[in-house]
Amino acid sequence: MFLVDSDQQKTLFAQLVQAMNDKLGGVETPLAEKLVPKYGVGCRRITPGVGYLEGLSKENVEVVYGNIERITERGCISSDGMEREFDVLICATGFDTSYMPRFSVKGVKGRSMREEWSKEAKAYLGMGVAGFPNYFLVIGPNSPIGNGPVLSSVEAQIDYILKFANRWQTENIRSFSPKPEAVEDFIAHKDAFMKKTVWEHDCKSWYKANSVSGKVSALWPGSTLHYLEAIADPRYDDWEITYKGNRFAWLGNGYSQTEVDKTADLSYYIRNEDDSPLLGRRKALQVVNKSGTVFEREARSFLR
């Protein structure tokens, strides 16, 4: 849907424009001219807003265009110079989506994350930051927060981070940090992908750090399912790993964990059937996504 030239985008755009015009009283009404977007569906976050458009057309509602210049004792003065009185002021100012940490974060050689991200927040797959070892993020820059369910992505990110924690506590590792070149390659791929999406249309959006034409720093370059598959197995070759002394010290005294477990089967490797995990990525994924268990649906092609 978020691809600019997709049939889904074109159909949905036409349907929503028609629906908005109907609710606002027609195509040529001042409300419709001001409120019906020209950019693609999804450039800004899609919100249902049940009854909102109808409410703007009520006789007892005055819609004021422009900014609030200042608040007064009785109400506010807008950019047209008029003071309007009211009893309640609701501040719908949004929230900070700059990804700036709320506390000081220092990396290698005293680098400040606030300074590193002053122009653009760059992360590795939404979780790691080059030059800031052992620092992981959940729902960091370019995570799939607007193109599918967020909770599943949070769970997948935590699983990913725990795989690093497991290695850290068992393999004599001092630190992990994504390689700068890996981060830059990911950002380059992300930027190229975004050119095909409605997210790069000219609309002021928190997807682009509250800018009109800035880099898309809040969204993943693909679907949520695409993200889940992308981070299922860590690419350790994209990470700088340092050790506490000899990297093979974790081999210990030569005894297996199985040998010191009195309840373990010492000949577990002898099997009556091949029950090992599938090593081919596609076949392994088909087991995870239960391929073949639902009725066939129309296949999707994202090639352009």
BELWODA-V281772 format. One record per run of one state. SS is the DSSP state (alpha for helix, beta for strand, coil for the rest). FROM is the first residue (numbers start at 1). TO is the last residue. Records with the same first field share a line. If there is no record, write none. Layout:
SS = FROM-TO / FROM-TO
This chain:
coil = 1-2 / 4-6 / 24-29 / 36-51 / 57-67 / 72-74 / 79-82 / 86-105 / 107-107 / 111-111 / 117-123 / 125-127 / 129-135 / 137-149 / 171-172 / 179-179 / 195-196 / 201-204 / 209-210 / 212-223 / 231-235 / 244-248 / 252-280 / 289-304
beta = 3-3 / 68-71 / 75-78 / 83-85 / 106-106 / 112-112 / 124-124 / 128-128 / 136-136 / 173-178 / 197-197 / 205-205 / 211-211 / 239-243
alpha = 7-23 / 30-35 / 52-56 / 108-110 / 113-116 / 150-170 / 180-194 / 198-200 / 206-208 / 224-230 / 236-238 / 249-251 / 281-288
